[in-house]
């Protein structure tokens, strides 16, 4: 079993807890493996003793009714096997207790690292990320795709818009619940660039399984370029986008989604906050909290996580935008219980809407 | 008021449906519990199988998200409240009075009431299936997903009312067994001479009596939020969602020991019997059981490590949780030492008991890995935890219960179950259980969260989910064979005799099945393993002279005048009243007049039942 566990890195395991790409996940894995190997030793001892006892003392033919010595107990043994597990438990408890604080706040050795604070807001069933600047003011808002610079302390402030969720990107850090009425905190860092899968872990209603997220850990310069784009308003509307904008307006999309225009009436009244901010939807590679990705419809999620980091032109892989159309046309069919309605668009409307949304780079 | 009671003559029949509806015999009530709970065990199994069917392949669309939520919620509720707990209570009923040399429990009619209330609670909890609106917020039902905004169907109402009614039943049973065990032990049976199963029943009863009120508080608050618009868990209006989690787990963790301690008791009976030597370290096993029960109250927030309580509570609850490993380990070592040096009879109950040790140990060890709080943040709410709880509750509780049924079946029915079929069912269940729940450790560690109605392909989860799903077939075959074996053996199994296993405790001292008065003469107890010492006085240095005790068949004729209380209608009438009151709010929501009618009928039935009960003549 251990071999299977440790060879995990060979397979595509984008959401594995045993394939750390950050210090928090690494320390969690270290603690797990420490306890795990102790458990393996005890396991072998107990199962071995059990097997030997049964084989050695099983009744022989003709001796079924023999009465063995009626041993009632042995005090030194009892004391011994009370003390032994106590010592093991103490050995496990010390690193456990020592490591708890570091699941909340970055320990002091990270004091000199650059840091970034992001507010994570859980919604049924998607994630809103609100990046803060160094003064603690709102910098920009995005959704479902978390971009972070490597070797940077990322402080997450977690809150919920509706029910309890739990934020986790296992390759970076284990989970922290997102509790309505509270602001929880956790931190993480990425020690290598990559694309990591995450998912809500606390049951939060019917589409809990589809409340996913993707974390992109990038070199600082790449991250900064991305962030700079996010800070800008959405691109000005071109004539080619008008048809899609009409579809967007007619179907009341703007009641739930925000598109920040350069001027107030550029994306008139697209100021809803029920759904994700779409100002830069065209630069995202996933749809509906990674329920679907923008790759070819027949590409599975594992392949997506393998290809995305290495293929800068990933988005061109599916010019037909099959997955996106599936979502736009009938969202509740893709994500049961979502507030986004079944729009039932014509093919032309779908094409226009896709063009419009994908233009919002 | 005595007139109201007088409307019904005290029933006297001993056969037919009415004799079952009015019985107050602990053995018949035990049988009712056993059959009902085993039925719900099969229902919970069907719910689980449907989930495995859905999760056999990625991106499956066989079962909708909402139905899947109902399935995993009801699977847990059914297995915990309607299968394992009442199966344990079935053994309490059947075995405890026999083991302590009593003719019945302390309050026989109360015992009947607790069965009927259990049955009606189970029905209320399952009512949602008729409209496909069963509870769908998980058995842990975290606020605020459970309020009327996020759970608008009646599902959570069934949850609240069903569990309140079931809790009433558990409390009645718990008080009954505490009083029975304290007061009705045979002369000479001091606490430390009490059989280990009775000890675990005793401890479990205290846990029940103390744990059920806590969940009751939570359920009443949730009920008030849902039915009357209060705001206990509505954070926008000053409530607190974590309040529910604390209340739930203060109940929920002792509940885990309520599920496992009786199983440990069963195993602690089977191992000595089939090793033909006493339980090793009896007092230590008793005290470690007490320690587990005591520490069980101090660990609840280890279910909330991810909730962000803060480093101090996390550290405290991690430490107390670790501490439970010590008495648990001590128990395992004593079981191993019981085997060591024995003359081990590898009969089917022993297979299940040995299987219990092997599997429960795995569950305990994986428990240690998530007592390490920082590491648990990765494992919590993944399939790793699903694997853990099934090694504890299936590998532990269910294996022990199946072994216990096999062990005491001859006493209950007078006939043996087939050893040949029994071993087949053991191996099928054992293999199926390991191949279903074993891979879940791995699937969880590579990141698959639990309570997901579907999962994407290519994440490293596909293969082992398929293996887990296919292996369910082994368990279905094993349990099916077990049921067939029991049904067939009840009619045509080999006649058992009084003491087919050459066992150690008093329940084997009378005929199988026992006469309704159990013991013709209340036995006098001179040591632990009372029956064994009568049978093998030479093996004990300080063995007392054999005491003539129960089981003297030839003396039957002389004992027909033993006074046993007659059956009664009133427990059932009271339970019907509680049932009507239990569904009052549900009906009120459908149509106010229906609600009023149910309420009035419920109060009338409860008053009639209570007064009739009080003034019922003794014969």
Interface residues (C-beta under 8 A of the other chain):
Chain A: X1 X4 X5 X8 X11 X12 X13 X14 X15 X16 X17 X18 X19 X25 X27 X28 X29 X31 X32 X35 X36 X38 X39 X42 X43 X46 X47 X49 X50 X53 X54 X57 X58 X59 X63 X64 X65 X66 X67 X68 X69 X70 X71 X72 X73 X74 X77 X78 X81 X82 X85 X86 X88 X89 X92 X93 X95 X96 X97 X99 X100 X101 X102 X103 X104 X124 X158 X162 X163 X164 X166 X168 X170 X173 X174 X175 X176 X177 X179 X180 X181 X182 X184 X185 X186 X197 X199 X200 X201 X202 X203 X204 X205 X206 X207 X208 X209 X210 X300 X301 X302 X303 X304 X305 X336 X337
Chain B: X58 X64 X65 X66 X69 X136 X137 X138 X142 X144 X145 X150 X235 X236 X239 X240 X241 X242 X275 X276 X277 X278 X280 X281 X282 X283 X284 X306 X307 X308 X310 X311 X314 X315 X318 X319 X322 X323 X325 X326 X329 X330 X332 X333 X334 X336 X337 X339 X340 X341 X342 X343 X344 X345 X346 X354 X357 X358 X361 X362 X365 X366 X368 X369 X371 X372 X373 X374 X375 X376 X377 X378 X379 X380 X381 X382 X441 X442 X445 X446 X447 X448 X449 X451 X452 X453 X454 X455 X456 X457 X458 X459 X460 X502 X536 X539 X540
